[in-house]
Amino acid sequence: MSRPSTRRSEPAGPGRQPTGRVAPLTQYVLKLVSRCDLACDHCYVYEHPDQSWRRQPRMMAPATVQAVAERIAEHAAAHRLDVVRVVLHGGEPLLAGVARLDATAATLRRVIDPVARLDLRMQSNGVLLTPATCDVLVAHDVKVGISLDGDRAANDRHRRHANGASSHHQVLRALALLRSPAYRTSYAGILCTVDLANDPIRVYDALLAEEPPHVDFLLPHANWDSPPARPAGLATPYADWLLAVHRRWLADGRPVPIRLLESLLSTASGRGSRSEAVGLGPADLVVVETDGTFEQVDSLKSAFDGAAATGLDVFRHRVDDAAAHPAIAVRQTGLAGLCATCRACPVVGHCGGGLYAHRHRAGNGFDNPSVYCADLLKLVRVVTTAPAADEPARPADSLSPHVLDDLATGPGTAGSAEQLADVHLALVRALLVALSERAVGDPVAADGWRLLVHLDDTHPDAVRAVLAHPFVRRWARRCRNGAAELSYLACVAAAAAVRARVRADLPVPVRDGVISLPTLGALAVGAERGVVRLVTDDGEVRLAGRRVIADADGNRDPAREDGPDGWLPVRPVRIGGGRLLLEDTDPHRDCYDLPVEPRLSGTAALRWTRQVEQAVRRIDAEAIGYAAGVRALLRAVVPLRSEPTGRLRSAAAGTAFGAVAVTAVPDDAALAVLLVHEVQHLKLSAVLDVCDLFDRDDTRTLGVPWRDDPRPVGGVLHGVYARLGVADVWRHRPGPAAAGHFRRYRDWTDGALDALLDLGALTAAGERFVRGMRATVDGWQ
């Protein structure tokens, strides 16, 4: 759905009530009829605490339809909306009859279509659907969804007539009509409510037999005061039910879109959700009852009497008034509108706190996680690591076997490297969310957090570039453990604002005489510690009224000496169409067992940048398979102090994903080997972030030929993977010296692989990965 360009005028933050211009509403549910011809015992309209349907007119009058249409058109014109969605609902909308349905659709099209494209839909139980009704649907391009809970036994468990008679055969008749060629264009899909008493695979098969264009599974409406049924001893029965469907759906090659599952997959790839039930997208929807009153989403009727009421109506109020209602507006703020528990959860970007109605608890309203929180956590962790359609399902918290097999070849493909980079970014976001509750109580960090949340909505690429910087993650980890200053969050936000080229005015901390802006550099201010106000505007930074930073993209000469304004820019390293950073300013780069170099002189920086550029070009030419991983994962090179012995040293740290630290080397050939070696460590660290390859409680050690001291299993695994890459590089270099280096690294790798396989400390995924490396080495011979 196309979204308007208007945005809130100020940043959102945890606990902030929305103010300023309203965010437009693009979806409307029209309660065309307030009564129903079925007596479903799980219906939130008739069987839950809110009984306001009893006070509603049975049917929406034509004058009310006209008023609704005019309000929607007025709102669409004011906000320049491209499209709006209107869903005819109830009760049961088919009780309106063919003529009234025809007139309603005609009015909506006549008034709204000239202003914005009308996506007109209807949700029905299907009992009264006839060819005459379908003719109206086709004539007005109305897409209809039908409620069906599975085969007859499953459907009749809840969806019966008031006298107890089955509705199943009538629903199947309606679906057969919609499948026919004449009416197929109006068939939107099937809506199914989960019931643990029903077999998930039988339900899935029954739904697929009706050839729906889409399927949506809904969790039964429940909350903390009226919790869902849970069989004794089962912690996540609803996730288990849905995951059974998920496994079968994947095995079948995803034959039909399932909205809940595809919404989670969409969030995993960085896109928005397609369902109100999950994701952090705004809930830009309002309900209009048969008497013309505006209400919040009608599932709130399951919480308490009056939960959905707004006190507004279409005759006296605009849609803007409804959009500005606090209970509606707060649901447009995404992460900021969730409780502290949800904001601190690493999967909040996927589940979004669950359906709003499911969070209610007497005493604190909706400021809670979903009553289905445990189920959602498990569901998200499995579905968002979903394999391709031709891969078997895999357990939660692991990578696809395809990715492990790919990486076991040594270099792996660019696609696998990008997945590992996405893993890193997700972990950084989770760390920041975990810090957000503390941040809102800190006068410096609070402004930074609000700005960062706002920029993530308006300029996500700028935020992503800063969060991907290796040392943001290291700072966040240390901050969570109490070893770093929370106020540095303001520096992270300021750097994102500079990259986004937007204006911001916020306090930032001074540490050791400088203000550090990750990915950009540092600003020397004289005072050792304290807080100063920084202004960013159009890619520049001003401090105390003077311009101190220009050219946020880093298009500068690496040899430039630090200017009198105190600005210490990072030095960019050009690698083809991309760039990485020569990092000698970030205060959190000192995360290795070896000492880092202080700020380099212009001449030294130029020597370093040229050598890194040449080393990457050499990797492109000599180790083509490894070039993709180096380009996708390497974000920064950190100069290390040289050892008195002249020994070449390099290092990588799992907490600083994307950075490689190296001592000065004699030539680009040596540096190329070190870069490949350390990027292999980065790959494996990212794998181990989400996938257990060995028993972490196993304290046994192994002797390895490249170290004098025995190494733990994780250390051996890291060493083997890094040396496999180095052996592969030497394998492709010409000359007898290269051949000798290849044989040495190959033999080291060969023996260590056998030792790992014999130890019995690997998980199933770990054994698969190590056997893949074993096959790679054997292939060289």
N, C-alpha and C positions, 0 to 999 in steps of 0.2 A: 504494500500500500504506500502510495506516495505521501510524504509528510510535508507540511508547510515549512517555510523558512523562518517563521517567527520563533524566537526563543525567549526564555525568561531573562530578565534584565540583570539579575544578580546571581552569583554562584550559590549552588545548593550545598548544604552541609548537614551532618547528622543533627537531628533535633530541630532544624530550622523550619519554621512555618513559612510556606510560600507567600511571597508578596510580589507587587509589581504587576506587569501585564500577565493575563491568564494564558496558559497554554491551551491551544484550541482543542476541541473535542471532535473526533472524526467518526465515532461509532455511536449508533443510537439503537436502543431496543424499544420498540413500540408494542405495548401490551394491547393488542387489537381486541382481545377478548379476555375477561377476567375469570372465566369459568372453564371447566375441562370435562370431557366425556369419559375420562378414565379416573381411577382412584388409586394412583400409584402411592404406595405407603412410604416411599423415600422422597417424595416431592417436597422441595423446600418452600413452595408457595403455599401449599395447603396443610402439610403435616408438621411444620416446624413452628417456632414460637410466634412469629409475626403472622397475624391473621387479618391484616388490613385489606385483603382481597374481598372480605365480606362487605366492606363499605364502598367498594368500587362499582361503578356502572358495569353492567354485564358486557357492554360493547362500547368501543370508542366511537363517538358520534362523528359524522362527516365534518362538522365545524371544527372539532378538535383535531382531526386529521389535517385539515387545511391549516390550522394554527401551527401545528407541529412542523409541517412542511415549510411554512414561511419562516419559522424560527431557525430551522436548519439551513435554509438558503441564505438567510441574513448572516448567520455565523460563518458559513462557507465563503461568502463574498467578503466579509470583513477581514478574514484571515487568509484569503486567496488560496483556499484549499483546492487541490486538484480532484480529489475524490472523497466521498463520504460513504459509509456503509450504514444501511438501515435494515434491522432484522425485525420482521413481524413475528410477534411472540404471544404468549398467553400465560396462564391457561392454555387453551388450544385455539390457535387462530382460525382453523378451518370451520369452527362453529360460527364464524361470521357469515358463512355462506358465499356462494360463488359471486353473486352480484356485489355484495359489500367488499369482497376481496378485490374484485375488478376495479371498483370505484376508488378504493384506497390506493392501489398500485398506480392508477392513472393520475391521481392527485399528486402523489409523491414525485412521479416522473415529470409531470407538467411544471411543478414549482421548482424542483431541485436541479434537474438536468441542465437547464440553461446556465446555471451557476457553477456546478461541479458535477463530475460524473457520479451517478448514483449506482452504487453496488447494492442491489436490493435482494434481500434474502428472507427466508422464513424457516422457523424451527417448529416441527410438528410431530405428533405421535403417529400420524399417517392414517388413522382409523377412517376418517371421512374423505380421504383423497379419492377423487373420481376423474374420469377423462375430461369432464367439463371444467373441473378445477385445474387440471393440468394444462388445458388450453389457455386459461387465464395466465398461469405461470409462464408459459412459453411466450405469450403475447407481450407480456410486460418484462420479460427477461428476469424472472424471479428464481433464484436458486434455493432449493428446499433441502434441509437436513431432516432426517427421520431418526427418531429415538428407537433403539432396539438393543436389548441386553443379551442377545445370543439366540440359541435354539429355543424351542417352546418351553422346556423346563426352566431354563435360565430366565427367559423373558417373563414368564408367568409368576416368577417368584415375587415380583413387585408390580409389574405393569398389567393390572387387571381392571375390569369394569367394576363399578360400585357393587354389583350383585355377585362379584367373584368370578365372572365369566372371563375366559381367556381373550386377549386382544391379538394374539400372535398371528393368526391366519389373516386378520385384517391388515396388519402391518406388512406381512409378506405380499399381500395383494397390492398394496400401495407401492412397495419397492419394485414389483414386477412392472407396474405402470411406468415408473420412472426409468426403468432399464430399457423400455421399448424405444425404438428409433425416434418416434415422434416427440418424446418427452425427455430424452436422455440429456439434453442441454440444461434442463432444470434440476438435474440430480446433483446435489452438493455433497452428500455423504451420509454417514451414520454416526450417531452419538450413542455411546454405551457407558453405563455406570458400572463400575467394578463392584462385584459382590464376591467375597471370598468363598461363598458356598458353591459358586459356579466354577467348573473346570476351565482354566484360562485358555487352553488349546481348543476345547470344544467351542467356546465362545468365539475365539479368533476364526476358526473354520466356518462357523455359522455366519459370521459377518462377511467374510470373503466370498461366501457363496452368493451373496447379494450383489457382487460386482460394484462396490461403492467407489466413487472417485477419491474419497477420503474417509478415514475412520478417526474418531476421537474417543479416548477413554477418559472418564471423569472419576475422581475419587469421590465416594459418598460424602455428602456435606456433614461435617462434624466440627467440634471445637473443644477447647479444654474443659468446658463445663459439661458438654455432651460428647464424650470421646467416641471414636469409631470402635466397632466390635473388633476385638483382637483375640484369637485363640490363645489359650494358655501356653506359655513357653516359646512363643514366636515373637521376636523383637521387631521384625520388619515384614509382616505378612503381605502388605499391599505392594511393597517393592518386589517381593518374591513372585507375586501373582503377575505383575506387569513385566518382570524380567523373564518369566516363562514365555510370555507373548513375544518379548524382544528377541529371545534366542530363536524362536520359530520364524519370526519375521526376517531375521538376518539369514537364516538357513534357506528360506524361500526366495531370497534375493530381493527383499523389500518390495513385494508386488503391489502394494498400495501405500500411499502416504499415511502414516499414523501421526497425527498432529503433535501429541505429547512427546513422542520419541524424537520426531524430527526437530521439534523446538529445542530439545536438549542438544541434539547434534549441531544445530545452528549456533547455539551459544558457545559450543566448544570450538567452533571455527571462527569465533569473534564477531559473528553476526547477531542480529536480534532474535528474540523468541517469536514464535508464531502463535503463542497461546498465553492467555491471561494467567494461567495456572503456574507458569514458571518464567524465569528471566526477569531482568531489571527494567524492561521497557515500561514506558508510562501507560497506565490504565486509562486511556482517553475515551471513556465510555460513559453514557448516561442513559437511564431508563425513563420512559414516559409512560405513566399508568393510563388506564382508560379514561380517567377524568382530566387528563392533561397535566398532572403533577409530575415534576421532575423528581426522580429518585436515584440513589446510588445503585451500583450493580446489585441486581436482585438476589444474588446468592446470600447477601447479608441478612435476608429474612430468616436464615437458619440460625442466626446468632441470638437475637432478642427482638421483642416487639418494638417496632419503630426504628430499627437499626439502619434501614435504607432511606429514611425520610430526610428531606432537605427543607421543606416549607416553601418551596418554589413551584411555579407552574408556568405553562407556555403562554397563558393569557396575560400575565402580569410581568413576566421576567424573560430576559434574553438567555440564550444558551451561554453567553459570557458570564451571566450571573451564576448559572449552575456550575460552570467550570471554575469559578472563583470560590465556590463553597469549600470551606477548609477540608472537609472529609474527602472531597473529590480532588482538590488541588494537591493535597499531600501525597496522593497516589501517583502524581506525575513526577515526583522528585527522585525516583529510583532508589539507589542505595541509601540516600539520606532519610528516606521515609521508613526505614526498617528499624527494628529494635537492636540494641547493642549486641545481643547474642548473634543475630543474623549478620550484622556488619562485620563481626570478627570471624565469620565462618569462611573457610577457604573455597567453598563451592557456592557462595552467595551469588556470584555472577551467573550461575546456571539455574539454580532453583528460584532465586529472587525472593526468598522467604515463603514461597508457596502461595496458594490462593488466599486472598485477603480474609475472606470469611472464616477460614480455618485457623486463624490466629487468635480468635477472641477468647478472653477469659474475664470473668467478672472481677472487677477491682482495678484492672489496668487496661481494659478495652482490647485493642488490637496490637498493643505494644509487646508482642510475643512472637516466638517462632511458630511455624505451623504445627498443629497437633500431629501432623504426619511428618515431622522433622526427620526422624530416624529413617523412615521409608524413603523420603526424598534424598537424603544424604547417600544412601546405598544406591538408589536408582541413578542419581547423577554420576556417581563414581564409575558405575559400570557402563552406562550408555555413552557418556562423554569420552570414553576410551574405546568406543565401538570399532571393531575391525571392518574392513571392506566386506562387501556382500559375499565374496567367495572365501572368506576366512572363518574359522570356527570362533565361537564366542570365547572370551577369555575372562579371567577373574578381575575384580576391581583392583585399582592401584597397580596396574601393570601396563607395559607397552604392548602393542600388537606384536605377535610372533614375527610378522613380516618385517617390522622395524628392527627387531633383534637379529633376525637372519641377515638383513641388509648390512647392519653395522658389523656383523661378524666377518664380513668379507675384508674388513680393514678400513677402507675409506667410507663406505656407505654412500648413498645418493644424497643429492641436495634436498629431496623431500624429507628424508629422515632427519637431516640436520635441522631443517626448518621446524619439524615437530619438536625436536629437543629445545630449540630456541623458544618455542611457544610454551613448553613446560616451564622453562626458566621464568618467562614473563608472568605466567599464571602464579608461580610461587611468590614473585615479588609483589604482585597485587594482593595476594592473600596476606602477606606480611604487613602491608600497609593497612589493610582492613583491620587486621588484628591490633594495630597500633592506634586506630582511629578513635576508640573510646577514650584512651588516655589523651589523645591529641586535642579533643574538644575542650579539655580542662586546662590546657596550656595556652597562655596568651599569645605566644609566638606560633606554636605549631597549629593552633586552631585556624588562624588565617590561612596558613599554608594548606591545610587539609581542605578547607572550603574552596580555595582557588583550584586545587588539583582536581577535586570532584567536578567543578564547573568546566575546567579545560578538558577533562576526559569526555565530557559530553559534546563540547563545541570544537575541540581541536585534538581528537584522539591520537593522530599521528605524532604530534609534538610530545604528548604524554608518553606514548609508547617509546619514542626515541630516548627519553630520559630514563624511564624505568628499565630499559634494556641495558643501561650502562652498568658494567660489572659491579661497581662499588656502591651503587644504591642498595643492592641486595645485601651486601656485606654490612652496610650501616644499619639497615632495617633489622638484620639478625642480631647485631650487637645491641641495638636499641631495645629490642624485645627482651634481651637478657640483662638490661640495665647497665651495659658497658658503653653506651653512646648517648649523645644528647638528642632528645626528642625534637628539639627546636630546629634541627637540621632539615626536618620535613619542609620548612619554609624555603630553604635553599633549593630543594628538589622542585617545589612548585614554581619558584622564581625562574629556574632554568627552563621549565616547560613553557612559562609565559613568554620568555625571550624567544624561544624557538617558534612559538605560535604567533609571534609578532603582535601581541595584544598588550593593552595597557593594564598594569596592576601596580598597586601601591601597598607594600606589606613590610612588616618587620622581619629582619633576618639576623641570625646570630653571627658574631665574629669569634673566630677560634684561632688562636696563635697568630693574631694580627691580620687574618685574611677572611674574606667571605668566599666560600667555595660554591660554585655553580656547576653541578655535574654535567658533563659533556661539553662545557664551554670553557672553563678555566677557573681562576681565582682572582679576587680583587684585594690587593693589599691596602689596608685602611689605617694602619698605624697602631691603634689601640689593640692590646693583646686579646681582650675579651669584652663582651658586651652585646648590645643589640642596636642595630641601626635600621633606618627605613630606606628601602630600595624601591625605585620606580622603574618599571619596564614599559617600553612603548615602541612599537614598530621595530622590534629587533634590537633596540638599544637599551642600555641601562644608565640611569642617572642616580647619583648619590650626592645628597646635599646640593642639589641644583646643578651639578656639573655632569656633562656627558662623559662616561668612562668606558662604555663598551659599544662598539658598532660591529656590524657584519656578524650576525649570530650564526651564520652557516659555516663559519670557520674558513672562509676563503682568504687566507692570509699566508704570507711567506713564513715557512717554519723557522727560517733563520732570523726573523725579526727579533730584535732585542726588546726586552720589556720596557714599555713606555713610561714616561713620567707620571701618567695618570694612575699608575699602580696596577694596571691590568696585566695579568699573567695568563695569556690564552693557551689552551691546549694546542698541540701541533698536529694538524691533520696529515694523514698518510694516504695518498691517492693510490688506489688499487683498481685500475680499470675504471668502470663506472661507479665504483663505490668508494668508501673511505673508512679508515679506522683511525684511532687516536694514539699518539705518543703521549702517554699519561704520566706527567711528572708534577701535577699539582693537587690531585684529589687527596684529601686528608685520610681517606679510608683505604688507600692503596697499599698500605703497609701491613699486608696480611700473609706474608710469606715467612719462611724460616730464614730467609736471606735478607740483608738490608737493602732498601731501595735507594736509588740515587735521589738527591735533592733536585731542585729546579735546575735544568740544563741551561747552559749558555746557548746563544743562537747558533754558533758554529757547531757545537756538539749536537744540538737538536737536528740541524740540517744533515749531519753525517748519519744520525740514527734513522731519520725518515727515509733518506735515500736507500739505505741498506735494507730497511724493511720492504720498501717498494720493490727492490731488486730480488729479494728473497721470495716474495709472493709471485713475481713473474717467473722465477725459477721453478717454483712449485707448479705453476700453470704448465710449464714446458716439460718438466721431468716426472712429476707425480700427479698427472692429470686427475686421477680419481680423487685425490686428497684436496685438490684445489676448491671443490664445491664446499666441503666442510669448513675449510679455512675461511673462505669468503662469507659463509653463512653464519659462522659462530664467533669469529674473532672480532672483538670490538675495540680492544685496546692492547698496546704493548707497553709494559712497565719496565724502564731501565733499572737493572740491579747494579749495585756496586761491584766492581771487579774484585776478585780474590787476589791476594799477593802472589799466589802460586801461578796465576794466569789460567787456572782451570775454568773451562766454560761451564756455566751453570744456567739452569732454567727452572721454572716452577709454574704450577697452576694451582688454584684453590677452588674447591667446590663452592665456597661462599662468595666467590668473585667470578661467577660464570661469565665467560667471554673475554677474560683477560689472561695474557701470557706474560710472565716476567722473565727477562733474560739479562745476562751480563753482556758487555760489549764483546763482539766476536770478530775474528779477523776478516771474514768475507761473507757474502750473501749465501754461498753454498752451505756453510756451517749453520747459518741462521735458519735456512729453509728446513734443515733436519730438525732443529730445535722447535721450530713452530709446529711442524707436523706432530712431533712427539707430544707437545703439551696440548694441542687441540684434541689429540686422542684422549688425553686425561679429561678434558672438558666434556667430550661426548659421554664417556663412561660415568662421570659425575652426574650428568643430567639423567642418564638412564637410572642410576641408583637413587635419584631423588624420588622416583615413582615406581620403581620395580625392584623387588628383592631378588638378587641373583645368588645370595648365599645366606646361610644361617648367621645372623648378626650376633647370636649368643655363643657361637663356636669360638673359643679362645685359642685354638691350636694355631701353630705357626709353621711355615715352610721355609726351608733354605732356598735361596735363589742365586744364580751365578753372578748377577749384577750387583749384589749387596753382600757385605760381610755379615750382617745381622739377619736372623730369621725374620720373616715378614708375616703379618696376619693375612687371612684369606683375602680381605678386601685390598690390601696392599699388593698382594701377588697378582690379583686380577687386574688392577690398574697397571702394574708394571708390564704384564704380558700384553695387554692391549696397546700400550704405548710403543713397546718394542716391536710388536708386529708391524705397526705403521712405519717405524724407522727401517726395519728390514726391507719392507716393500719399497721404500724410497731408494735405498742402496741397490736393490735388485734392478732398478731401472737406470742406474748411472753406469756409464762405461768405465772400463779400465780395471786392472788387477786389484788396485787398492779398494775400489768400490766392491769388487767381488769378495774380497776378504771381509770387509765390514758386513756385507750381506750374510755370509756364512755364519759369522759370529752371532749376529742378532737373531738369525733364523734358529740356530741351535739353542740359544737361550730361551727363545719362545717355545720351541718344540718341547724341551724338557719340562718347562714350567706348566705347559698345558696338560701334559700327562700327570704331573703331580697334583694339579687341581682336580682332575677327573678321578684320581685314585683316592683322594682324601675323604670324599663323601660329605662335604660341607655345602655343596651347591644345591640350590632349589631346582625345581624342574625347569624353570625359565633360565636359570644360570647354567645348568648342564647343556641345555639347547644352545645357548650362546657360546659356551666354551667349545662344544663339539663343532659349532659352525666355524670358529677360529681354527680348530684342528683340521677341518676340511680345507680351509684356505691355505694353511701352511703346507699340507700334503699336496695341494694342487701346484704349489711352486716347484716341488720336486719332480 
